[in-house]
Amino acid sequence: MSVGTVAVVVTEDIDLPSWDLYEMSIPCTVFGKPQPDLADPWYDLRLCGTSEGPANAPGPFGLALRSQYGLDDVVGADTVIVPSVPDPCVEEGLPMPAGLVKALRRAHEAGARMVSLCTGAFALAEAGLLDGRRATAHWMHTAQLAERYPRVEVDDSVLYVDEGDVLTSAGLTAGLDLCLHLVRRDLGAHVANQLARRMVVPAHRPGGQAQFVDLSVPAADDDGLAPVLQWARANLDRPLTVDDLARRASMSARTFYRRLHAATGTTPLQWLLNQRLARAQALLESTGLPIEKVGELSGLGTANNLRHHFLKHVGVSPGDYRRAFPR
């Protein structure tokens, strides 16, 4: 089948070198290099600047991008990818480039598949393409996305969201997961798996898998709580209760609850669960211990209980999580 033209939007003031460059390089790597032994024809990739001349001004290291394509080519593409938007449009709420927003709307109306990586979701949202849809972005920016665009159902945990004709991903490597997902949709699992192998990355991390955010709550600034929380982390394999922690802190259960919530923003039981999940993640990432032993050492109990909590809070099974971190 013909997979068509992929237009990657490059705003003129993208910050190079930076994470923006990494996210822009992902679709270039996946769609820009022909793979005739896997599929022929391959994608027709076009870097599309948002203004005439250079796609961006030289950055602090003298790096600049130029492209022969512009916003008119965005409108004519089969797939449009927005890897990122200028930081001031996210951090300071400055207006999105009007020409870009108009081009995204026209491309969608013409039937293009619309894709964002990381903060590119802000551009799709500004164009109204995420209204009434589930979407994601890097977890550091999802609160701003939800506040600025209340009609968007923002999910701050997943790697990517596939809404059919509109797809969004979290930041950095999650963009690679989404691009490989597009290849899998277009050309099948075999092609996507072989391409992932050539890139030396996991063949498939499902979109529902959680962004790998540290689930452990930061240590409290409250000096009175620090010793007991440190002790609890060292004894997660024991059956701990809120009363146990309160007694060790020489507080009533009610006072301990109030102090911990004020210091960490979470309840004692949720704090314990987060610590246990974080311990299980570390063991799965760094050891070959059986799932049953991981459940025991993390205090999550049986293998079935560990799987239950992983599926609910991390989005994948312990086995799938381990496979994403080959040792």
C-alpha positions, 0 to 999 in steps of 0.5 A: 500500500502507499503510505503517503506523505508525512509532513513534520512541522518545524516552527521557526523558533524551535530551540536547538539543540534541545529536547525539541531537536530530539523529538523532531528527529524521531519522525525523521528517523522513522519515516525519512529513511527508505526501507525498501526491504521492509516496504516499498514505497516507504513514506515521503517525509517533508520538513515543513517550516512555518515561515519563509527562509530558515525553519529556525534561527541559529541556536547557541551552537550555530545550528539551524534548519532549512526546508524547501517546504512550508505550511502549504505542504502541511495542508497537502500531506497524508499525515501531519506531525507537530513535534513541539511548539515554542516554549513561550506558547506553553510556559507563558501562554503566548499565542500559537503561530496563527498560520500554523493553527490555520494550516492544521485545521485545513489539513484535518479538514482535508483528511490528514491524520494529525499527530503531536509529540509532547508539546505539539498537543498544544498546537492541535488543541489550539486548532480545536482538533482535540476538543472532546477527545482524549489526549496526552503530552509530557507529564510536565505539561499536562496540567497546563494543557488541561487548564488552557483547553478544558474541552480536552480530556487530558490523560497525564499517565499514558505513553500515547493516545490513538483517537483514530485520525488524531493521535498524541504522545507524551514527550521524548521517547514516547514519541518514538513509541507513537511513530512505531505505532503508526508504522504498525497501523500502516504496514503491519506488526512485522515491519514495525518490529523489524524497524524497531530492531534496527533502531535497537528499541523495544518493538512495542510499548502499548499506548496504555503503558504509563509514562515512566514517572517516579511513583515514589512521593519525594521525601517530606520536608517535615523533619519529624516525618523523615526518619519514619518514612526512611524506615518504611522504605527500608521495610517495605517487605513487612506488612506495614499499617498506618498505625505502625507508622504513626506509633513509630513517629510517636503520633496519633494516627490522625496527626500522622495522617494530617502531617503526611498529607500536608508534607506529600500531598497524598494519604499514608496508604497511597504513599505506601502503595507508591513506595511499593510500586516504585520498589517493584519497578526498580526490581523489575528493571534491574534484576531477574527475580521471579515475579513472585519474589518481586511481589514479596520484596516490594510488599505487594504480596502475591504475583496476582496482587502485583499484576493487579496493581501494575495493570491498574497504576502502571498500565502494563503487566510486570512482565511487559514492564520488565521487557521494556528495560532489557538488561 
